[in-house]
Amino acid sequence: MDTLPGPEAVAQEEYIYPETCDPATGRAVFQNLHGIRDLATLATVESELATARFRQLLQGVVRIPLEPDTSYLQDVHRHLFQDTYAWAGELRTVNLAAGDIVFPDRNLLRTHLRPVLCTAATTDWRRIDLDGFVRMASILFAGLNHVRPFRTGNGRMIMAVLHEISTLSRFEFDFDRVSRYAWDAMTQATLPARGEFMPRATEAVAVFRAASVGRTTPVPNRTIQAMREISRRSPSGRFTSPDALRARHDEAEHRRYHGYGEERQDP
């Protein structure tokens, strides 16, 4: 969980259950649709539900068309977390910090995101070669990682966006080719250094070059996708019990698609 600088800690109460806040660590449980007040339980439930929603994107069941504005990211985030948070898809209303890094002001999120999204939306992904694909993926990752437009779930959102965009190209990602250490190091390295304002996209190139491969899986049928509506927030209020979740055997698949780049839970 990214920390909230100074007075912003008070504003955090719109996201958390205040009584669950640990003053020693600054960690707290996010308000959720299930009323869960235990960090570990919420993490497990969120993971299960977001993984199921991600599968809908992987299988082409849900289509979220790429647009050059924040509504695209909001639709992706809303789709992934609609079963867990009432504020899924809503841009964060607090400022965030992580150590010496202060992320873009909550009032300037769209300003920071616009050039990144416009670049992604205007790129001819069908014609782009491997070098171009790697370069554009690096720019997109670095930009989104720096802005962190949502209170939580930014890592999963970025992974989903990368997957969706890759289906427009002749390439895809195999993140099993990248170690967790390398991914975490890249995530940190792409953030602006003290006194800088722009993310360091070049720091992501080596990792994305290692993870990018020629497409071997079928691209989701866009004709079929176009007939489906974008998934909107429609909480079911149902989730698998924590014991059942721990017994599931799809954790490897979850790590492959979601395990890299998610926010750390330390302050």
Rosetta blueprint (number, residue, H / E / L):
1 M L
2 D L
3 T E
4 L L
5 P L
6 G L
7 P L
8 E H
9 A H
10 V H
11 A H
12 Q H
13 E H
14 E H
15 Y L
16 I E
17 Y L
18 P H
19 E H
20 T H
21 C L
22 D L
23 P L
24 A L
25 T L
26 G L
27 R L
28 A L
29 V L
30 F E
31 Q L
32 N L
33 L L
34 H L
35 G L
36 I L
37 R L
38 D L
39 L H
40 A H
41 T H
42 L H
43 A H
44 T H
45 V H
46 E H
47 S H
48 E H
49 L H
50 A H
51 T H
52 A H
53 R H
54 F H
55 R H
56 Q H
57 L H
58 L H
59 Q L
60 G L
61 V L
62 V L
63 R L
64 I L
65 P L
66 L L
67 E L
68 P L
69 D L
70 T H
71 S H
72 Y H
73 L H
74 Q H
75 D H
76 V H
77 H H
78 R H
79 H H
80 L H
81 F H
82 Q L
83 D L
84 T L
85 Y L
86 A L
87 W L
88 A L
89 G L
90 E L
91 L L
92 R L
93 T L
94 V L
95 N L
96 L L
97 A E
98 A E
99 G L
100 D L
101 I E
102 V E
103 F L
104 P L
105 D L
106 R H
107 N H
108 L H
109 L H
110 R H
111 T H
112 H H
113 L H
114 R H
115 P H
116 V H
117 L H
118 C H
119 T H
120 A H
121 A H
122 T H
123 T L
124 D L
125 W L
126 R L
127 R L
128 I L
129 D L
130 L H
131 D H
132 G H
133 F H
134 V H
135 R H
136 M H
137 A H
138 S H
139 I H
140 L H
141 F H
142 A H
143 G H
144 L H
145 N H
146 H H
147 V H
148 R L
149 P L
150 F L
151 R L
152 T L
153 G L
154 N H
155 G H
156 R H
157 M H
158 I H
159 M H
160 A H
161 V H
162 L H
163 H H
164 E H
165 I H
166 S H
167 T L
168 L L
169 S L
170 R L
171 F E
172 E E
173 F E
174 D L
175 F H
176 D H
177 R H
178 V L
179 S L
180 R H
181 Y H
182 A H
183 W H
184 D H
185 A H
186 M H
187 T H
188 Q H
189 A H
190 T L
191 L L
192 P L
193 A L
194 R L
195 G L
196 E L
197 F L
198 M L
199 P L
200 R L
201 A H
202 T H
203 E H
204 A H
205 V H
206 A H
207 V H
208 F H
209 R H
210 A H
211 A H
212 S E
213 V E
214 G E
215 R L
216 T L
217 T L
218 P L
219 V L
220 P L
221 N L
222 R H
223 T H
224 I H
225 Q H
226 A H
227 M L
228 R L
229 E L
230 I L
231 S L
232 R L
233 R L
234 S L
235 P L
236 S L
237 G L
238 R L
239 F L
240 T L
241 S L
242 P H
243 D H
244 A H
245 L H
246 R H
247 A L
248 R L
249 H L
250 D L
251 E H
252 A H
253 E H
254 H H
255 R H
256 R H
257 Y H
258 H H
259 G L
260 Y L
261 G L
262 E L
263 E L
264 R L
265 Q L
266 D L
267 P L
